[in-house]
Amino acid sequence: MKRIVATLSLIACMCGAHAGGVESLENFMKTAKSGRADFTQVVTAPAREGQVSKSKTSSGTFEFARPNRFRFNYKRPFEQTIVADGQTLWLYDADLRQVTKRAQAQVLAQTPAAIIAAAPDLATLRKDFNVEAAGEKDGIDWVQATPKTKEGQVHSIKVGFRGNELAVLDILDGFGQRSVMTFSKMDTNAKVGTEVFDFKPPQNADVIKQ
């Protein structure tokens, strides 16, 4: 479940802040109906007293289609698949041969998926998040989104754009764990077939309903 929050957890005071990120976010939500990209994810656990923080890197491919559908295929170092088909969120761990099944509506409202594939516009997103411009650095315009409720596992999310192209998700959870997902080869509005989001548990896999 931490993987889901990290993969699937969005987005300085507004006075004088650079507004480009908010404009890019709004444009992305209005115009990006589908897409695919490669990604690299670095998850860093908080340092314990007397110890150095440790990071883990994974990579794979990502596809989405609005409304409410996306797929993450983790290829390295371990195979995992996360699929949202519009009704159900599936998490498949190939090594464990285990599938976790959850009602999508219970999981995604206050995660990065709300920006990528769910919320249709900025006004809808602001029902669940406080959204603020977070400046520009190294050619990336940043937006920070903080969940209005503290009940979830996500503490805050920063979203980075190069122009109107989604470039980075930087997620901090309530335990101090940070997950940075960097996208490359982003193909916005690529033709993504509905079959991409069809998921059937493999034979002999254990299915856990939560």
matplotlib code that plots the C-alpha trace (Angstrom):
import matplotlib.pyplot as plt

x = [0.0, 2.9, 3.9, 0.5, 0.7, 4.2, 3.4, 0.0, 0.6, 0.1, 1.0, 5.8, 3.1, 1.1, 2.1, 5.0, 5.4, 6.0, 2.6, 3.8, 3.4, -0.3, -1.0, 0.8, -1.1, -4.4, -3.6, -2.4, -5.7, -7.8, -5.9, -4.1, -6.7, -4.3, -0.5, 2.4, 5.9, 8.9, 9.6, 12.3, 11.3, 13.6, 12.1, 14.1, 13.2, 13.8, 17.1, 17.0, 19.1, 22.7, 22.0, 22.1, 18.9, 18.6, 17.2, 15.7, 15.4, 12.9, 11.8, 9.2, 6.4, 3.3, 0.1, -3.1, -6.5, -9.0, -11.2, -9.8, -7.7, -3.9, -1.3, 2.2, 4.4, 7.4, 10.2, 13.3, 14.4, 11.2, 8.1, 5.0, 1.8, -0.6, -3.8, -6.8, -9.6, -12.1, -13.8, -11.0, -7.4, -5.2, -1.7, 0.1, 3.4, 5.0, 7.5, 4.9, 2.3, -0.1, -2.9, -4.4, -7.8, -9.4, -12.4, -10.8, -13.0, -11.7, -8.1, -7.4, -9.1, -6.1, -3.2, -1.2, -3.6, -6.2, -4.0, -2.8, -6.0, -9.0, -9.8, -11.1, -10.1, -8.3, -11.5, -12.3, -8.8, -9.0, -11.9, -9.4, -6.1, -4.7, -2.9, 0.0, 2.7, 6.1, 8.5, 10.8, 14.1, 16.3, 13.8, 10.9, 7.9, 6.6, 3.2, 2.5, -0.7, -1.4, -4.4, -7.1, -7.7, -5.0, -6.6, -4.7, -1.0, 0.1, 1.5, 2.2, 2.8, 4.9, 4.3, 6.9, 6.3, 8.6, 6.3, 3.0, 4.7, 4.5, 8.1, 8.2, 6.1, 7.7, 5.6, 6.2, 4.1, 3.1, 6.0, 8.7, 9.3, 9.9, 9.2, 10.4, 9.1, 10.8, 9.1, 10.8, 9.6, 6.2, 3.7, 0.7, -2.6, -1.1, -3.6, -4.0, -6.4, -8.9, -7.4, -4.3, -6.4, -8.0, -6.5, -7.1, -5.3, -2.8, -3.6, -2.4, -2.1, -3.5, -6.2, -6.6, -9.6, -9.3]
y = [0.0, 2.3, 1.8, 2.9, 6.0, 6.8, 6.0, 6.4, 10.4, 16.3, 19.2, 30.2, 32.0, 33.0, 36.6, 37.2, 33.5, 32.3, 31.3, 29.4, 26.0, 26.6, 27.7, 24.6, 22.3, 23.8, 23.5, 19.9, 18.9, 20.5, 19.2, 16.0, 13.3, 10.5, 9.8, 7.5, 7.9, 6.1, 6.8, 6.5, 6.6, 7.2, 6.5, 7.8, 6.7, 9.2, 8.9, 7.3, 8.7, 7.9, 6.4, 7.7, 7.8, 5.0, 5.3, 2.7, 3.3, 1.6, 2.2, 1.3, 2.7, 4.7, 5.2, 7.0, 7.9, 10.3, 9.8, 7.7, 5.1, 4.6, 1.9, 1.7, -1.2, -1.4, -3.4, -2.9, -4.0, -6.0, -6.5, -4.8, -3.6, -1.0, -0.6, 1.7, 0.6, 3.3, 1.1, -1.0, -0.4, -3.5, -4.0, -7.1, -8.2, -10.7, -12.1, -12.7, -13.7, -11.6, -9.3, -6.6, -5.3, -2.1, 0.1, 2.9, 5.6, 4.8, 5.3, 8.0, 11.3, 12.7, 11.0, 12.1, 10.2, 12.9, 15.2, 12.8, 11.0, 11.9, 15.6, 17.2, 20.8, 22.9, 23.9, 20.2, 19.5, 22.4, 20.7, 18.2, 20.1, 23.5, 24.4, 26.9, 28.0, 26.8, 28.7, 27.7, 25.8, 24.3, 25.0, 23.3, 25.2, 23.7, 23.5, 22.3, 20.5, 19.8, 17.6, 19.5, 16.5, 14.9, 11.4, 10.1, 9.0, 11.8, 14.9, 17.0, 16.7, 18.8, 18.6, 19.9, 20.9, 21.8, 24.1, 22.2, 18.8, 16.8, 16.2, 15.3, 14.2, 14.7, 13.1, 13.3, 11.0, 11.3, 9.1, 11.3, 9.1, 10.9, 9.6, 11.4, 10.1, 11.6, 11.2, 11.0, 10.4, 11.9, 11.5, 13.5, 12.6, 9.4, 6.8, 4.5, 1.6, 0.7, -2.8, -1.3, -0.9, -4.3, -6.4, -10.1, -11.7, -14.3, -17.9, -19.2, -15.6, -14.9, -12.1, -10.0, -7.7, -4.6]
z = [0.0, 0.6, -3.0, -4.1, -1.9, -3.0, -6.7, -7.2, -2.9, -5.4, -5.9, -0.8, -0.3, -3.4, -2.9, -5.2, -6.1, -9.7, -11.1, -14.1, -12.4, -11.5, -15.1, -16.4, -14.1, -15.1, -18.8, -18.2, -16.5, -19.2, -22.3, -21.4, -22.0, -22.2, -22.3, -21.8, -20.4, -18.9, -15.3, -12.6, -9.0, -6.0, -2.6, 0.4, 3.9, 6.7, 8.5, 11.9, 14.8, 14.1, 10.6, 7.1, 5.1, 2.5, -1.0, -3.4, -7.2, -9.5, -13.1, -15.6, -17.8, -17.2, -19.1, -18.3, -19.8, -18.3, -16.5, -13.7, -15.5, -15.3, -15.3, -13.8, -14.9, -12.6, -14.4, -12.3, -9.8, -9.2, -11.3, -10.0, -11.7, -10.5, -12.5, -12.0, -14.4, -13.3, -10.6, -9.0, -8.1, -8.6, -7.2, -8.5, -7.0, -9.4, -6.9, -4.3, -6.8, -4.8, -6.0, -3.8, -4.9, -3.6, -4.6, -6.5, -5.0, -1.5, -2.5, -5.1, -4.0, -2.2, -4.1, -7.2, -9.3, -8.7, -10.8, -13.4, -14.2, -12.1, -11.3, -14.5, -13.6, -11.0, -9.2, -8.6, -7.4, -4.9, -3.1, -1.7, -1.9, -1.1, -4.3, -4.4, -6.8, -5.5, -7.8, -10.6, -10.4, -13.2, -15.8, -14.0, -12.7, -9.4, -7.8, -4.3, -3.3, 0.4, 1.3, 3.2, 5.5, 7.5, 7.5, 4.5, 4.3, 2.0, 3.7, 0.6, -3.2, -5.5, -9.2, -11.7, -15.3, -18.2, -20.0, -20.1, -19.9, -16.7, -15.6, -11.9, -8.9, -5.5, -2.7, 1.0, 3.2, 6.8, 7.9, 6.4, 3.4, 0.2, -3.3, -6.4, -9.7, -12.8, -16.2, -19.6, -23.2, -22.2, -25.0, -24.1, -25.8, -27.2, -28.3, -25.3, -25.8, -23.2, -23.0, -21.3, -18.2, -18.2, -15.4, -14.7, -11.8, -13.0, -12.4, -9.0, -7.6, -4.2, -4.4, -1.3, -1.2, 1.1]

ax = plt.figure().add_subplot(projection="3d")
ax.plot(x, y, z, "-o")
ax.set_aspect("equal")
plt.show()
